Structures are given as C-alpha cells and as structure tokens.
C-alpha cells in the first residue's frame, strides 16, 4: 500500500517526537546547544556581508576602513569558532545519550517480544536495527548541526546578492531550482534502493551469524560448499545493491557538476552584458562570483537535510517498530506478584500448536503437587518440551488454562513465573563470558560459595579448578571451549544456583557419560521433597525413581503412575520400556 504524503509526514513527525523524548532528558545540554546554534546562525549571516564590505573597501582604497572591517571579521570569526565548538560538543552529547537510551530500550523490548515472533525472524533483523539503525537516528543531531550554520550563512549571501543586483539574484534562484530538482530526483531514487538494501542487509547479517555460530556443524556436515554458495549469493547481491546506490550518486553528480559548469559560463555571459550596459560595477560582479558556490549549495544543503530526514525516518520507523509497534507482539503478564511460590501447578485442557495447521498439545490436563518429582516420557515430538515452554510462558496456549499455586499464570507477573522456574535444556545456551559471569548474569547477588556448591552438585567443580584461570575462564561463544557434557553440567549448576521452587530438566543429562549422569541423578535425588522437579527423559532408567511418570503420546497424557504401575497397565509405556531393553 502506497502511503500518501500526509501519512509520510505524520510518520516522520511522530518519529521525531519519539526521538526528542530521548533528547529532552539532557535539558541543560539542549539549551546550550540551542543557544550556540542561534548565535552561529546570526554570526553566519553577518560574515558574508562583512566580507563583501571588506572587498569593497579594498577596491576603493579605503585602507583605514578596511582595517576596522577586518578586525570586526576577526572577532566575529573567533566567536563563530567558539560557538561551533560548543554546538558540536553538545550535539555529540545528544548523539551519545540518544544512542545509548534507544539501544537500551530496543534491547529491553526485544526481551519482551513473544517467542513465536522471534521464531519467525532472522537474528539479522534485530542486530541490524539495534546497531546500525539506532546510530543513524542519533546522527540526525550532528548532521543538522553541521548544516544549519551553512544554511543560514548561504541565505545571508543570497540576501546580499538581492541587495546588490536583482537580475543576478533571479539568475541564481533559477540555477538553484534546477540543482534542487536534480537533487530531489537523486534522493527519491536513492531512498528506494536504500530501503531494499537494508532488508537485504538484515538477511545477510542473519546468514553470517548462522555461519559464525554453526561453523563447526557446517564443517562436520560437510556443508561448507553448499553454505558458501548461499552466503556468496547473498554477499554478491548486497554488494550489487550497494553498487547501484553508488551509481545513482555518481550519475547525478555528473549531471549536477555539469549544470554547475554551465551556470558558471552563463553567469560570465550575463555579467558581461550587465557591465557593458552599466547595470553593475565590476567589483560587485567579482564579489558575487566569489560566493556562487555557496549560493548554489543552498538548495543542495536543503536537499541534504531532507535526505538525512528520510534516512532518519526510515531508521526510526524500523527501530520504533520493535519498541512500540504492534508488528511485533509483546509478552503480556498479569499484575499479581508471588515472592515465593509453593510449587503446585496444573494444566487444564490445554491445546497448543506452533502453527495454525497442527496442534502439538491436544487437551493436556494434569496436576503436580509442590515438592513432587514427576517425569514425562514419550517419543520425540510427543509434546513433552512444549509443556515446559508453556509453563514458563515462552508461548501462550491456544486454549485451556495453566495454574501455579491455584492462580492462572496469565494473572501473574513475569518475576513470579520465571523467577521461580529453572529450565535445563538438552542444548543449553552458555553465554560468551567467564564461568563465574555465567552465574552472576542470572543471579546478580550470588556468592562464590553458592557458585562452588552448585558446581560441586553438578560434578563440575574439579574440572573448573583444573583450568589455569579457574572460575574466571572464558568459555567462548555458546560455551564452545567446553565439551557437550561440561556445557550441560554448567547449565545444571547455573539452574541449581538459582534455587527456584520449580526445576525442569529437559533431557538435561542426555549428553553426560554414565558416571556423571549417575552423579547428577544423585544430586536430583537429594533435592527430592525440597523442590518441585519435572524431568523429561528418553532413557527410562533416569525416571524410574520419580514419584509419578506421565506418558505423553501425540500431544495427550495417555498414562500416569509409578514405573511399576505403568509397566503393568500402559501399553505405550511398556512398548518404550521394551525398546530400551533391546538397545
């Protein structure tokens, strides 16, 4: 749908207001910035007039008057330098503060975006907007500061030409309009290409991110050639788009440069005519000719300002689309706060699907009492991990209700839910920080003693102490310097250190050797009757000692009981058990 000019203006105005919301936090700096620019504008308008007067005094031989005018110009120019210094300084403060606050806000809003929306987008979409577009928004103040003085100064020069000779004034205005028309055409073409380029840049950034994060898997899958063909095509396309953007600039610079040259030629022709007919003095022709470049740049600067605003508006629209737009659904929590929960929860007739085509859960209902250890078993894709995701409110049920301590989780605030639930997944994400920081990022006030105790429970402490830097060892992106088992043990220790009332183990011991798994099982067993523990496992040997086992099949609970009860009464469980015996 093509937007009308009014819609575009309204959108740009709204984006400016949103940006000024960040700028106005620095009121003192804004006042100094504003005053400095007012003075620059005033002094900028005076300088050309004084310079013209200086040349006239020189050509008339009035040397005493020339000295006075030159002294005045010196004072004004020094004043301009000081004003420009302060204007730039506080424009940079704006840039810094706006960039900081917008980036913090967009990072915070990303954490609120619904997981289902994040699943649909490449990481490049968010990285590009967080890093590049926020910078372009902040740059608007620096760009305006650089152009405002020139704009006012050139208007002053144009006024001086008007006073000196009306015919040359009209000539310059006509020349400015021609250049302005060419600039408008260039900006329009450039912005269309730029909009498409930014979308391509997001896709390319996302694919490069996949290359960096998945480089080891790409190698072992022998997918290097295939991946390189994809990334080569993306890089080729985006560089071609960048070339086309540059080509627009080159082409229009050729036109505008040629127009400048033609205008200069006809200025001389017109000046000869005016001098021959005594319409103007030669000295005035020389003065006006000296300022021709700045006059013709007047509308170029105005076009440049318009271009900056369009660039700003495009970046702002992309950034504020995440911060406050409905295009990205935000997680919504209730207002009820539970500082400490007991750990009871219930699923009541819950349906859920990752797409509209097929449900993963089909009317799941069950209850778990606090301090109970309950395991979920079933084949892959049965819906076990989805139950955990819904309990942590990473996704919303299509229908049905989930309760914690008898309260619908839709009524609870975020901290009441996620502050009381820990999930240890099969493929945990380890932050590219030190081992110690991997704990402090999830629990800021954690003590060294608590970290060590959790690592001992997860059978990781001895390994950490064997490292040269111990708990201050950097683990690399995704914990790549650790083995799969070590990453999982670190994730388990990190969750244990949080001391939440509900702990969810989603295939958390699958990558561990038998000896370590047995140690973790002992650690889990030691937590029995102290925490509400839910376990997802393919190996039934890891869940035999649970208080209850829920058999999940095709998104439904098809059996419930102890290991012995299910073995006797549930064909699905018995089939799983027999398959494991064969292995």
Buried (B, 14 or more C-beta within 10 A) or exposed (E): EEEEEEEEEEBBEBBBEBBEEBBEEBEEBBEBBEBBBBBBBBBBBBBBBBBBBBBBBBBEEEEEBBEEBBEBBEEBEEBBEEBBEBBBBBBBBBBEBBBEBBBEBBEEBBEBBBBEEBEEEBBBBBBBBBEBBBBBBBBBBBBBBBBBBBBBBBBBBBBBBBEBBEEBBEBBBEBBEBBBEBBBBBBEBBBEBBEEBBBBBBBBBBBBBBBEBBEEEBEEEEEEEEBEEEBEEBBEBBEEBBEBBEEBEEEBEEBBEEBBEEBBEEBEEBBEEBBEEEBBBEBBBEBBBBBBEBBBBBBBBBBBBBBBBBBBBBBBBBBBBBBEBEEBBBBEBBEEEBEEBBBBBBBBEBBBBBEEEEBBBBBBEBBBBBBBBBBBBBBEEBBBBBBBBBBBBBBBBEEBBBBBBEBBBBEBBBEBBBBBBBBBBBEBEBBBBBBBBBBBEBBEEBEEEBBBBBBBBBBBBEBBEEEEEEBEBEBEEBBEBBEBBBBBBBBBBBBBBBBBBBBBBBBBBBBBEEEBBBBBBEBBEEBBEEBBBBBBBBBBBBBBBBBBBBBBBBBBBBBBBBBEBBBEEBEBBBEBBEEEEEE
